[in-house]
Amino acid sequence: MNNKLTKKDVEKLQKEFDYRKGPLTMEIAHEKMLAAAHGDRSENAEYKAAKSNMYENFRRMGYLIKMIRSAEIMDDVIGKTAGANIGNKLLIKFEGSDDIEEIELVTTLQVDIINGKFSIESPIGKVLFGKLIGDIVEVESPDGNYKIELINIIKE
């Protein structure tokens, strides 16, 4: 699976990976060494916490590398897509309702459903990406399919 990300997203992931690989790994190793000096490791809570931090850091590094390696850079697509795009705010209306809602299309790293930021890989994002004002799309949902009309695109 490719994650649709921008160059800026990948740079952010790489920066976090570099920090975790270098300074943070060294800091955790130092904490682990100091805790080990306190004696019996089977009863040493500080040592167990440092060891747990080390595993969590390695787990996160693995996730970051997977995200970076599987990234599909969308910067070129963003410039060539005429309709709804990453970073655009969309005014949408659900079929059977007169209420107009505002959502924003974002990459996976920027998702914040509570604040109306939907990934272009989400069911809503997938069907709205590239669509034009006036288009009506059908969203597949476990609770049943529904239709959305794209009322306006606000490009920022």
C-alpha positions as CSV (number, residue, x, y, z in Angstrom):
1,M,0.0,0.0,0.0
2,N,1.3,3.4,-1.0
3,N,0.7,6.3,1.4
4,K,-0.2,9.4,-0.6
5,L,2.0,12.1,1.0
6,T,3.5,15.4,0.0
7,K,7.3,16.1,-0.1
8,K,6.8,18.2,3.1
9,D,5.1,15.2,4.8
10,V,8.1,12.9,3.9
11,E,10.6,15.5,5.1
12,K,8.7,15.7,8.4
13,L,8.8,11.9,8.8
14,Q,12.5,11.8,7.9
15,K,13.3,14.5,10.4
16,E,11.6,12.5,13.2
17,F,13.3,9.3,12.1
18,D,16.7,11.0,12.2
19,Y,16.0,12.4,15.6
20,R,14.9,9.0,16.9
21,K,17.8,7.2,15.3
22,G,20.5,9.6,16.7
23,P,19.9,11.8,19.8
24,L,16.9,10.0,21.2
25,T,18.4,6.5,20.9
26,M,21.6,7.7,22.6
27,E,19.5,9.4,25.4
28,I,17.5,6.2,26.0
29,A,20.7,4.1,26.0
30,H,22.2,6.4,28.6
31,E,19.1,6.2,30.7
32,K,19.1,2.4,30.4
33,M,22.8,2.3,31.4
34,L,22.3,4.5,34.5
35,A,19.3,2.4,35.6
36,A,21.2,-0.8,35.1
37,A,23.9,0.5,37.5
38,H,21.3,0.5,40.3
39,G,21.5,-3.2,40.6
40,D,19.1,-6.1,40.2
41,R,17.4,-5.6,36.9
42,S,14.5,-7.9,37.6
43,E,13.3,-5.6,40.4
44,N,14.5,-2.3,38.8
45,A,11.5,-0.2,37.6
46,E,13.8,2.5,36.1
47,Y,15.6,-0.1,34.0
48,K,12.3,-1.7,32.8
49,A,11.0,1.8,31.9
50,A,14.1,2.6,29.9
51,K,13.9,-0.8,28.2
52,S,10.3,-0.1,27.3
53,N,11.2,3.3,25.9
54,M,13.9,1.7,23.8
55,Y,11.4,-0.8,22.3
56,E,8.8,2.0,21.7
57,N,11.4,4.1,19.9
58,F,12.5,1.2,17.7
59,R,8.8,0.4,16.9
60,R,8.2,4.0,15.9
61,M,11.3,4.1,13.8
62,G,10.1,1.0,12.0
63,Y,6.7,2.7,11.3
64,L,8.5,5.9,10.0
65,I,10.7,3.9,7.6
66,K,7.7,2.0,6.3
67,M,5.8,5.3,5.7
68,I,8.8,6.9,4.0
69,R,9.5,3.9,1.8
70,S,5.9,3.4,0.8
71,A,5.2,7.1,0.1
72,E,3.6,8.1,-3.1
73,I,4.6,11.7,-3.6
74,M,1.5,13.7,-4.6
75,D,3.1,17.1,-5.3
76,D,3.0,16.6,-9.1
77,V,-0.6,15.4,-9.0
78,I,-1.6,18.3,-6.8
79,G,-0.5,20.8,-9.5
80,K,-2.3,18.9,-12.3
81,T,-5.6,18.1,-10.6
82,A,-8.3,20.5,-11.7
83,G,-10.9,19.7,-9.1
84,A,-10.9,19.1,-5.4
85,N,-7.3,18.6,-4.2
86,I,-5.1,18.2,-1.1
87,G,-5.3,21.4,1.0
88,N,-8.6,22.5,-0.5
89,K,-11.6,23.2,1.8
90,L,-14.8,21.8,0.3
91,L,-18.3,22.8,0.9
92,I,-20.4,19.6,0.7
93,K,-24.1,18.8,1.1
94,F,-25.3,15.3,2.1
95,E,-28.3,14.0,0.0
96,G,-31.5,14.5,1.9
97,S,-30.1,17.4,4.0
98,D,-30.0,21.2,3.4
99,D,-27.0,21.6,5.8
100,I,-23.8,22.5,4.1
101,E,-20.6,21.3,5.8
102,E,-17.0,22.3,5.3
103,I,-14.3,19.7,5.1
104,E,-10.6,19.8,4.1
105,L,-8.8,17.2,2.0
106,V,-5.4,16.3,3.5
107,T,-2.8,13.6,3.5
108,T,-2.8,10.7,5.9
109,L,-0.4,12.5,8.3
110,Q,-2.7,15.5,8.7
111,V,-6.0,13.7,9.4
112,D,-8.2,15.3,12.1
113,I,-11.8,14.1,11.7
114,I,-13.0,16.2,14.6
115,N,-11.8,19.4,12.8
116,G,-13.0,18.3,9.4
117,K,-9.7,17.1,7.9
118,F,-10.2,14.0,5.8
119,S,-7.5,12.0,4.1
120,I,-7.7,11.6,0.4
121,E,-7.4,7.9,1.2
122,S,-10.5,7.8,3.3
123,P,-13.9,6.8,1.8
124,I,-15.1,10.5,1.5
125,G,-11.7,11.8,0.4
126,K,-11.3,9.1,-2.3
127,V,-14.6,10.0,-4.0
128,L,-14.2,13.8,-3.7
129,F,-10.5,14.0,-4.8
130,G,-10.4,15.5,-8.3
131,K,-14.2,16.2,-8.4
132,L,-15.6,19.5,-9.7
133,I,-18.2,21.8,-8.2
134,G,-21.7,20.4,-8.8
135,D,-20.5,16.7,-8.9
136,I,-22.5,14.3,-6.9
137,V,-20.6,11.3,-5.6
138,E,-21.5,8.1,-3.7
139,V,-19.6,7.2,-0.6
140,E,-19.4,3.5,0.5
141,S,-20.0,3.0,4.2
142,P,-20.4,0.0,6.5
143,D,-23.7,1.7,7.6
144,G,-24.9,2.0,3.9
145,N,-23.9,4.1,1.0
146,Y,-24.8,7.8,0.8
147,K,-24.4,10.6,-1.7
148,I,-22.6,13.9,-1.3
149,E,-22.8,17.0,-3.6
150,L,-19.7,19.2,-4.0
151,I,-21.0,22.7,-3.5
152,N,-17.8,24.7,-3.6
153,I,-14.0,24.4,-3.6
154,I,-11.9,26.9,-1.6
155,K,-8.3,26.7,-2.7
156,E,-5.8,28.0,-0.2
